[in-house]
């Protein structure tokens, strides 16, 4: 099947959405499908307000139309709610072509963290945006329930996997510093609630792996924390594996791909009992979920790393890619004639 995926999040960004789509594309090709991505790399772009490392396409409708007509997909998936997503959605509605969407980010909460816009307004916009899709894919059962309570319909579960060939246990000696090492990995941004971790009074050493709009401010404010910047691939896995506990302070993530990656490296998770962690972490076995994040950290560091590895390996990208395909809404080639 020819599958077109329209996304405003793409390389060189490094985040859960980009990595999810990249892994999915690899496995779609292994399954014999043809995949074409429509991304900001195809257009002139401008920096996203308050987040300049994210580039948004400028008036992409004509380019999206051209790409779709050239590829003539048999299924269209719209991954994000940005300019490219809007253009693809508008064209599908104009052509009476079915499409699916996915809900990767708790966008209303992220916007509210940066601007005084009521969460209810943002949810109303998203409900209308996703309401015309044949199906909206969400990563967890708790996120599905949350959106259903806000009036969303046609929701289906499409979770995430982990690449155990990259993320696996490694030497703790890779990172220096007094033990235990507590690590955060992800965007260094206000919406990730990272300061809830940085402000904790913990024994040992704190590490932060990642980049983001608030990195320099955090470095200056927390000089005792080791900020090592953005890492990828084997280097990222080596950093994760060298930690003793992975701290996930976010209150707004829909899944948290890094949770599975940390567990695959044999590192238990400390997090709040909120959407994302409550679906991914086995409380008391692969991590500890607690409203007191310090208590969660001190409890998680005592868990057996082997349990984390066994659990993480049960979540394969292949399985969830097959699930993704089953949730698409294919249409006949005659739509392009």
N, C-alpha and C positions, 0 to 999 in steps of 0.2 A: 504494500500500500504506500502511496505517496502522501506524506504527512508534512504539512506546513505548520511551523511554530512561530508565532509572532511574540517577541519579547522586548521590553525596554531595558531589561537587565541582561548584560552580556559582558564578555571580556573587553577590556582588562579588569573589570570589576571582579573582586573575589568575595563572594558571599554565598549563602545557602541556595538562593534561587539559581545563580549561574552554575554552581556545581551540580545541583539537581538536574538541570536541563542538559548539562554536558554529559553526565553519566547516563541519563536516559537516552540521549542521542546515540551514544556508543552502543548501547544494548539494542536499541531499535535497529541499527544497521546490522548487528549480529543476528537479529531475528529475521533479516531479509527485507526490511522496510527502507524506503528512500525518505530522507529527511532534509528539509530546507528550512533554515532559520532566517527570519527577517528581524534584523537587529539594528541598533544605532550605528554600527559600523558601515551600514549601507547609505547613511545620510549625513548631511551637515548637522552638527549638534551644538548645543549650548549647555553650560553647567547648570545643574539643578540648584535652585536657590537653597542656601544654607548647607548644601552638600556638593561642592564643586567637583569632587572626584567622580560623581555620577553624571554622565552626559546624556542629554535627552535630544531626540530627533526633532528637527525643525520642519514643520509642515510635511509629514511623510506620506500623506494619503496617495499621491500620484505614484510614488515609488513603491508603496505597498501594493497598489493595484497592478503595477507592471510586474512585480515579482510573482504575484499569485497567478496572473494570466500566463506567464512564462512557464511556471512549474506545474500548473494545473493539478493541484493536490486533490486527493480523494478524501481528505479529512483536514480540518483546520482547528488548531488549538491556540488560544490566546492566553499567554502566561501572565501578563501584567496589565495594569490599568493606566499606563502612561500614553504618550502620543502615538506610538506604534500600535499599542493595544486598541486604542480608540479608533484609529484608522482602519485596522483590520475588522473590528466589530462593525463599524459603519458600512464597510463594503459588503460584508456578509449579509447584513440586513437589507441593503440595497439590492443585492443579487438573490435574495431569498435562499441563501446557502446556510445550512446548519453549522454550528461551531460549538466548541467547548471552551471553558475558561478554567483557571485555577486561582485559588486564594492562598497566596504564599505568605502574606504579611498582614499583621493587624494594623493596617494603614491608618484608621481613625486615631488609634492611640499614639502612633508615631507622629502624626500631624499635630495632635494636641500637645505633645511634648515640646514642640517648637513654635507653635502658633496658637493664639487663643480662639480656636475654632471648636465649637461644641462637637463632641463625639457623635451625637445623634445626627447631626447634619452630614457628617462623612459617611455614616452607615446608610443613610437614606440614598446618598449618591451611589454607593457601592451596591446596594440592593437593586437599584435601577440598572446599573451597569451589568451586573451578572444575571439579572432576571431574564434577559433574552437568550441566554445560552441554553443549549440542550441539557447541559450538565456542568456543574461547577465542582471541581475537584479540591478537596481539602485534605490536610495531612493527618489529622487525628479525629477520633470520635468526640473528644471534648470540644474541639473547634467546630465540628459539625453541629453539635448541640448548641453551642454558643450562637452560631449564625442562624440556626433554625429559630431560636428564641427571639432573634431580631428580625424575623420575617423572611429570611432567605429560603428558597426552595430548590429542588433538583440538585441536592448535594450528594456527593459520593466520596468515599475514602480512597485517596491515593497517597500512601506514605512514602518513606525514604529508605534507602539501603546504605550499606557501608562497603567499601572496597577493602576486604581483609588482606589483599596482597600488598597494600600500602600501609594500612593502619593495623599495627600489631605490636605486641610488647617489645620493648627495647631496653637498652642499658640506662639505669637511673643516673649513672655517672656523666651522661651527656650534658647535664646542666649543673653548674656550680651553685653553692649556697647552702646554708643551714636547712636541715630537714625538719618538718615536711615541707615540700614545695606545693603551694596552692596556685593553680593556673587558671586564668581566663583566656580564651581564644575566641576572637570574633571582631566585629566592628567596634572601634573605640568611639562610641557615640552616646549621646545623652539618653536616647530611647532604649538603649540596652541596659540601663540602670547599673552601669559598671561601678559607680561610686559606692553602691551598697556592698560590693566586695572590697574595694580599695580602702574603705573606712573601717573594716573589721580589724579587731585586735587579735591577731593570730600568731601562734608560734611558727618559727621557720621563715620561709621566703615566699614572697608573692611575685609571680610572673604574669605579664600581659603580652600575648602574641596577637598582633593584628595592627591594622591601620584604620584611620577614620578622621572625621573632621575635628574631633576633640582630643586627638593624640597629644599635641604639644601642650595644651592646657593641663592635661592630666599628668604629663611628665613633670611639669613645673610644680604642680600642686602636691604630687606624691613622689618625692625624690628617693624614698626607700624602696619603691617598687621597681622591678626590673622590666622595663618596656623594651622588647626586642624587635618590634616592628613586624611587618608582614612576612609570613613564611608559606611555602607551598610544597606539595609533594612529599618526598621522603624527608626533607628537612622539617616540615611541619609535623609529620608523624613522629620524628625523633624528639621534637620538643614535647609533644603530648605524652609520649611514652615515658619521658623522664620525670613527669609530675607524679605527685602522690595523691592528689585530689584535684578534680576539675570543678571549678566553681562557675555556676551558670546563674547570674543574678537577674536575668531578664524576666520581666513580668508580662511581656507582650508578644513573644514568639509563638508561631503556630506549630512549630515542630522542634527545631533545634538540631540540625544535622550534626553539629559538633558533639552532641551528647553521645550519639552512636559511635562516632570516631574516637572519642576519648575512651569509651568502654571497650572498643576493639583493641585499644592499646593497653588494656588492663588497668585503666584509671577510673576509680569510682567517682560518681558525680554528687555534688552538693547543690541543691537548687530549692527554689520556693515551690510549694504545691500548687502550681498554676498550669494553664493550658500549655502544652508542649511537654514539659517534664513529667506531668502526671500520666501521660500516655507512653512515654519512652523509657522512663526509669522504673525499675522494680524496687520500690521503696524498701530499704533494709537489706537489699541483696546486691544490686548494682549501683546503689546510691542512697542518699538520704534526702528526703523532702521535708522541709520544716519552715514555718513562718519565721523562725529564728535562724538566719543564715549561718551564723557562727556555730550554732548547735549542729546544723546540717554538715558543716565542714568537719568538725571534730568527730562526728559520728561516721562520716563517709570514709575518712582516712583509715578506719579500723577494719573495713570490709575486705573480703577476699578478692583480689584482682582477677583470679581465674574465673569467678562467676560472671564478671563483666565481659570477659572475652567470649565465653560460651554463649551468653545472651546476644551479644552484638552479631555474632556469626549467623544467627538465625534470620537476620534481616538482609537479604540479598537485593542488589539492584536489578538482577534479572527478573526476580519475582514481581517487583513493583513496576518494572517496565511492561511486563505482560499485562499487569492490571491496568496501566495507563492506556494501552492499546484497546483493551476491552471496554473502556469508558469513552472512547472517541465516538463521534457520530459521523460515520462515512456517508458519502453521497456519490452518485453516479457521474461518470466522466461526461455525460451528455450536458451537464451544467456548464461546460466550457465551450460548447459548440454554438 
